Amino acid sequence: QTRHAQSIEIKTGVREDGTITGLHVDITSNTGAYGCHAAAVLANAAYEPMSVYPCENRLFTGRAVCTNRTPGGAMRGYGAVQGTFGLESHIDEVAAAIGMDPVEFRRHNAIEEGQASFEPPDSEALDELASVGVEECLDRACDAVGWDDGPSRPDDDRYERGYGIALAMAKSGVPNSEFSRCTVTLEADGTLTVRIGVGDTGQGSETVMAQIAAEVLGLDVDDVHVVADDTDATPWDNGAYASSTTYISGNATEKAARDLADEVRSLAGSWFDAAPESVELADGTVRVPGQTEMSIGAFAAEAFEGTRGSKRRLTGSGRHHTPLSPKPFAAQLAAVEVDTETGEFEVRRLVNAVDCGQALNPASVRGQVIGGAVMGLGQAVSEEIAFDETGSPELRGLRDYEVMHAPDLPEIDAELVETYEPTGPFGAKSVGEVSTLGPPAAVANAVQDAVGVRIRELPITPDDVWDALREDR
């Protein structure tokens, strides 16, 4: 499967002061044979990027077309990559048309806390957004490179440098579609066993679930064992997709851990004739103020052995299903240098500033942000599947598919902008997809800033830049 190739046409109405009054996005999406994911990818390509700019009049029209090409499918970004490239390239052109700095134009129009995202008519995620860090993302990205000062001049007049910016929004699971259930058991040695169905595909979900459970029970994360991926041993979970893991499965884990904590407090209260709400769980202990304090291991052993009554093996359970889908935001900035004699260009720096809510594991979040930047950069400058007239791919495999390699990478800055999402586990929302959406548009905008030519197709190649330079002359 491939991404869905899309043709995007955009019209924007704007006042002289830079206020967007109307936005119309029209998309034709090539879904290939069989129509895989056609409608959902088409919708995401418009609704997610258009959400960044609330205005009085927004219209999306589009169509998915079946062809003889390889079926389009689901891939990180799920349509929003294509839509973000189109809209964020267009936003730069609108800003230029009214003589406004592209950063100030975005800052003037970007969504704010309390406003609603632009959702499909059948979506239930229409509530006002409670955590929106897009403006801080924009500020952090610009501060990282000194946007107001502009790029430094190369030593050789043959080269030109430019900056480009793009904003992006994604989701935290599909509204009213995701479901997760979790159980957390207090073992006889005072450790926890978390059983969760979501699979760890490298994003660190098992670590995050362990952190959530440990935080609730006042334990160290090393005292938590996570059992995942085994459908015979874990409760049902929709799985790791749609940027849902931390928000959906994490919420289920927090609920299960809190349910277990209530069981511990209730049992401790009955043992010591105390109100359950007075029992404290912290630093690996069960504390009944004014009466006793014991390690949670000793408490679990006594419960398991039945030294104070019936034998107990305490377990909490939790499930999470919601129409809500909090939105992460990002500002992605590219700095490029272009050879005006050949069209060759180099992305010298890429800044990825992401609002992920609370970063429960900053190291893992930073890894996601950098990985997303690399993937977005590959889409921007090298990755392509060409097809012949019969619809057959004109490549033999990965040997012909130019993925980014470590020596190809520019300096990458990962900026974590922490807001607080009240519906997320300990304030978290997603980060997996939003981090990959903006680099293609940021690179295109940077090339335009450097040499004054607009590249409208992906990937952006030196040939494209050279041809555009010749036409411009």
Residue pairs with C-beta under 8 A, 6 or more apart in sequence:
1 32
1 36
1 70
1 71
1 72
1 73
1 74
1 75
2 32
2 69
2 70
2 71
2 72
2 73
2 75
2 385
3 72
3 75
3 81
3 82
4 29
4 30
4 31
4 32
4 37
4 38
4 41
4 42
4 45
4 64
4 72
4 79
4 82
5 29
5 30
5 69
5 72
5 82
6 27
6 28
6 29
6 30
6 45
6 79
6 82
6 83
6 86
7 27
7 28
8 25
8 26
8 27
8 45
8 82
8 83
8 85
8 86
8 87
9 25
9 26
9 27
10 23
10 24
10 25
10 26
10 86
10 87
10 90
11 22
11 23
11 24
12 20
12 22
12 23
12 24
12 90
12 91
12 94
13 20
13 21
13 22
13 23
13 57
14 20
14 21
14 94
14 98
15 21
16 98
17 108
18 95
18 98
18 100
18 104
18 105
18 108
18 109
19 55
19 108
19 109
20 53
20 55
20 94
20 109
21 55
21 56
21 57
22 55
22 56
22 57
22 58
22 59
23 50
23 53
23 55
23 57
23 58
23 59
24 58
24 59
24 60
24 61
25 46
25 49
25 50
25 59
25 60
25 61
25 62
25 83
25 86
25 87
26 60
26 61
26 62
27 42
27 45
27 46
27 60
27 61
27 62
27 63
27 82
27 83
27 86
28 62
28 63
28 65
29 38
29 41
29 42
29 45
29 62
29 63
29 64
29 65
29 72
29 79
29 82
30 64
30 65
30 67
30 69
30 72
31 37
31 38
31 41
31 64
31 65
31 66
31 67
31 71
31 72
32 66
32 67
32 68
32 69
32 70
32 71
32 72
33 66
33 67
33 68
33 69
33 70
33 71
33 391
34 66
34 71
35 64
35 66
35 71
36 71
36 72
36 73
36 74
37 72
37 73
37 74
37 78
38 64
38 66
38 72
39 64
40 78
40 79
41 64
41 72
41 74
41 78
41 79
42 62
42 63
42 64
42 79
43 60
43 62
43 79
43 120
44 78
44 79
44 80
44 83
45 62
45 79
45 80
45 82
45 83
46 60
46 62
46 83
47 60
47 117
47 118
47 119
47 120
48 79
48 80
48 83
48 84
48 168
48 169
48 170
48 171
48 437
49 80
49 83
49 84
49 86
49 87
49 88
49 168
49 169
49 437
50 58
50 60
50 83
50 87
50 118
51 111
51 117
51 118
51 119
51 169
51 327
52 87
52 110
52 111
52 134
52 167
52 168
52 169
52 329
53 91
53 109
53 110
53 111
54 111
54 115
54 116
54 118
55 109
58 118
60 118
67 391
68 390
68 391
69 387
69 391
70 385
70 387
70 391
70 393
74 241
76 372
76 375
76 432
76 433
76 436
77 170
77 433
77 436
77 437
78 242
78 433
80 168
80 169
80 170
80 433
80 437
81 376
81 379
81 436
81 437
81 440
84 166
84 168
84 437
84 438
84 440
84 441
85 440
85 441
85 444
85 458
87 441
88 166
88 167
88 168
88 438
88 441
88 442
88 445
89 441
89 444
89 445
89 454
89 456
91 102
91 105
91 106
92 102
92 164
92 445
92 448
93 454
94 105
95 101
95 102
95 104
95 105
95 106
96 102
98 105
100 108
102 165
102 445
103 138
103 142
103 147
103 165
106 138
106 165
106 167
107 135
107 138
110 134
110 135
110 138
110 167
111 117
111 129
111 132
111 134
111 169
112 132
112 135
113 129
113 130
113 131
113 132
114 128
114 129
115 128
115 129
115 132
116 126
116 127
116 128
116 129
117 125
117 129
117 169
117 327
119 125
119 126
119 175
123 175
124 175
124 176
124 323
125 171
125 175
125 176
125 323
125 324
125 325
127 324
129 326
129 327
130 326
130 421
130 422
130 423
131 326
131 355
131 357
131 419
131 420
131 421
131 422
131 427
131 429
132 327
132 329
132 355
132 419
133 329
133 355
133 417
133 418
133 419
134 167
134 169
134 329
134 330
134 331
134 355
136 353
136 355
136 417
137 167
137 329
137 330
137 331
137 353
137 354
137 355
137 415
137 417
138 165
138 167
138 331
138 353
140 331
140 351
140 353
140 415
140 417
141 147
141 165
141 331
141 332
141 333
141 351
141 352
141 353
141 415
142 148
142 165
142 331
142 333
144 333
144 351
144 353
144 413
144 415
145 151
145 163
145 333
145 335
145 349
145 351
147 163
147 165
147 333
150 163
151 161
151 162
151 163
151 335
151 450
152 161
153 161
154 160
154 161
154 337
158 339
158 340
158 341
159 337
159 338
159 339
159 340
160 337
160 338
160 340
160 450
160 451
161 335
161 336
161 337
161 338
161 348
161 450
162 335
162 336
162 338
162 445
162 446
162 447
162 448
162 449
162 450
162 451
163 333
163 334
163 335
163 445
163 446
163 449
164 333
164 334
164 336
164 441
164 442
164 443
164 444
164 445
164 446
164 447
164 448
164 449
165 331
165 332
165 333
165 442
165 445
166 331
166 332
166 333
166 437
166 438
166 439
166 440
166 441
166 442
166 445
167 329
167 330
167 331
167 332
167 438
168 329
168 330
168 331
168 332
168 434
168 437
168 438
169 327
169 328
169 329
169 330
169 434
170 243
170 327
170 328
170 430
170 433
170 434
170 437
171 242
171 243
171 325
171 326
171 327
171 328
171 430
171 433
172 243
172 244
172 246
172 247
172 248
172 325
172 326
172 327
172 328
172 421
172 424
172 429
172 430
173 242
173 243
173 244
173 247
173 248
173 325
173 430
174 242
174 244
174 325
175 322
175 323
175 324
175 325
176 321
176 322
176 323
177 238
177 242
178 238
178 242
178 244
178 248
178 320
178 321
178 322
179 236
179 237
179 238
179 248
179 319
179 320
179 321
180 196
180 197
180 198
180 235
180 236
180 237
180 238
180 248
180 249
180 251
180 252
180 319
180 320
180 321
181 197
181 235
181 236
181 237
181 252
181 317
181 318
181 319
181 320
182 194
182 195
182 196
182 209
182 235
182 237
182 249
182 252
182 253
182 255
182 256
182 317
182 318
182 319
183 194
183 195
183 235
183 256
183 315
183 316
183 317
183 318
184 192
184 193
184 194
184 195
184 213
184 253
184 256
184 257
184 259
184 260
184 315
184 316
184 317
184 318
185 192
185 193
185 195
185 260
185 313
185 314
185 315
185 316
186 192
186 217
186 260
186 263
186 264
186 296
186 300
186 303
186 313
186 314
186 315
187 193
187 300
187 313
188 300
188 301
188 304
188 305
188 313
189 297
189 300
189 301
190 219
190 223
190 284
190 295
190 296
190 297
190 298
190 299
190 300
190 301
191 219
191 223
191 224
191 225
191 297
192 213
192 214
192 217
192 219
192 223
192 224
192 225
192 257
192 260
193 224
193 225
193 226
193 227
194 209
194 210
194 213
194 224
194 225
194 226
194 227
194 253
194 256
194 257
195 227
195 228
195 233
195 234
195 235
196 209
196 226
196 227
196 228
196 234
196 235
196 237
196 249
196 252
196 253
197 228
197 229
197 231
197 234
197 235
197 236
197 237
197 239
197 249
198 205
198 209
198 228
198 237
198 238
198 239
198 240
198 245
198 249
199 205
199 228
199 229
199 239
199 240
200 206
200 228
200 229
200 240
201 240
203 240
203 245
203 364
203 368
203 432
204 361
204 364
204 367
205 228
205 240
205 245
205 246
205 249
206 226
206 228
207 221
207 361
207 364
208 245
208 246
208 250
208 360
208 361
208 364
209 226
209 228
209 249
209 250
209 253
210 221
210 224
210 225
210 226
211 221
211 224
211 360
211 361
212 250
212 253
212 254
212 257
212 360
212 425
212 426
213 219
213 224
213 253
213 254
213 256
213 257
214 220
214 221
214 223
214 224
215 257
215 426
216 254
216 257
216 258
216 260
216 261
216 281
217 257
217 260
217 261
217 264
217 281
217 296
218 281
218 282
218 283
218 284
218 285
218 296
219 284
219 296
220 284
223 284
227 233
227 234
228 234
235 317
235 319
237 249
237 252
238 244
238 248
242 433
243 328
243 430
243 431
243 432
243 433
243 434
244 430
245 430
245 432
246 360
246 424
246 425
246 428
246 429
246 430
246 431
247 325
247 326
247 424
247 425
247 428
247 429
247 430
248 320
248 322
249 320
250 360
250 424
250 425
250 428
251 318
251 320
251 322
251 423
251 424
251 425
252 318
252 319
252 320
253 318
253 425
254 318
254 425
254 426
255 317
255 318
255 319
255 320
256 316
256 317
256 318
257 316
257 318
258 316
258 318
259 316
259 317
259 318
260 314
260 315
260 316
261 281
261 316
262 276
262 316
263 314
263 315
263 316
264 279
264 281
264 286
264 296
264 299
264 314
265 276
265 277
265 279
265 281
266 276
267 303
267 312
267 314
268 274
268 276
268 279
268 286
268 288
268 299
269 275
269 276
269 278
269 279
269 288
270 309
271 308
271 309
272 288
272 291
272 292
274 288
274 291
278 288
278 289
279 286
279 287
279 288
280 286
280 287
280 288
280 289
281 287
281 296
284 295
284 296
284 297
285 293
285 294
285 295
285 296
286 293
286 294
286 295
286 296
286 299
287 293
300 314
302 308
303 311
303 312
303 313
303 314
304 311
304 312
304 313
305 311
306 312
322 423
324 423
326 357
326 421
326 423
326 424
326 429
326 430
327 429
328 354
328 355
328 356
328 357
328 429
328 430
328 431
328 434
329 354
329 355
329 417
329 434
330 352
330 353
330 354
330 355
330 434
330 435
330 437
330 438
331 351
331 353
331 438
332 350
332 351
332 352
332 353
332 373
332 376
332 437
332 438
332 439
332 441
332 442
333 350
333 351
333 353
333 442
334 347
334 349
334 350
334 351
334 380
334 439
334 442
334 443
334 445
334 446
335 347
335 348
335 349
335 350
335 410
335 446
336 345
336 346
336 347
336 348
336 443
336 446
336 447
336 450
337 345
337 346
337 348
337 450
338 344
338 345
338 447
338 450
338 451
338 465
339 345
340 451
340 469
342 462
342 466
343 462
343 463
343 464
343 465
343 466
343 467
343 468
343 469
344 462
344 465
345 447
345 450
345 460
345 462
345 465
346 410
347 377
347 380
347 381
347 410
347 443
347 446
348 410
348 411
349 410
349 411
349 412
349 413
350 373
350 377
350 410
350 411
350 412
350 413
350 439
350 442
351 412
351 413
351 415
352 369
352 370
352 372
352 373
352 412
352 413
352 414
352 415
352 435
352 438
352 439
353 413
353 415
353 417
354 365
354 369
354 414
354 415
354 416
354 417
354 431
354 434
354 435
355 417
355 418
355 419
356 365
356 416
356 417
356 418
356 428
356 429
356 430
356 431
356 434
357 418
357 419
357 420
357 421
357 424
357 427
357 428
357 429
358 418
358 419
358 420
358 421
358 424
358 426
358 427
358 428
359 365
359 416
359 418
359 428
359 431
360 425
360 426
360 428
362 416
365 416
365 431
366 414
366 416
368 431
368 432
368 435
369 414
369 415
369 416
369 431
369 435
370 412
370 414
371 435
372 431
372 432
372 433
372 434
372 435
372 436
373 412
373 414
373 435
373 436
373 439
374 404
374 409
374 412
375 404
375 436
376 435
376 436
376 437
376 438
376 439
376 440
377 404
377 409
377 410
377 439
377 443
378 402
378 403
378 404
379 436
379 439
379 440
379 458
379 459
380 439
380 440
380 442
380 443
380 444
380 458
380 459
380 460
381 443
381 459
381 460
381 461
382 402
382 403
382 404
382 408
382 459
383 401
383 402
383 403
383 459
384 401
384 402
384 458
384 459
385 393
385 394
385 395
385 401
386 393
386 394
386 395
387 393
387 394
388 394
395 401
419 427
420 427
421 427
421 428
421 429
440 458
440 460
443 460
444 454
444 455
444 456
444 460
447 453
447 455
447 460
447 465
448 454
448 455
451 465
451 469
452 472
453 465
453 468
453 469
453 471
453 472
454 468
455 464
455 465
455 468
457 464
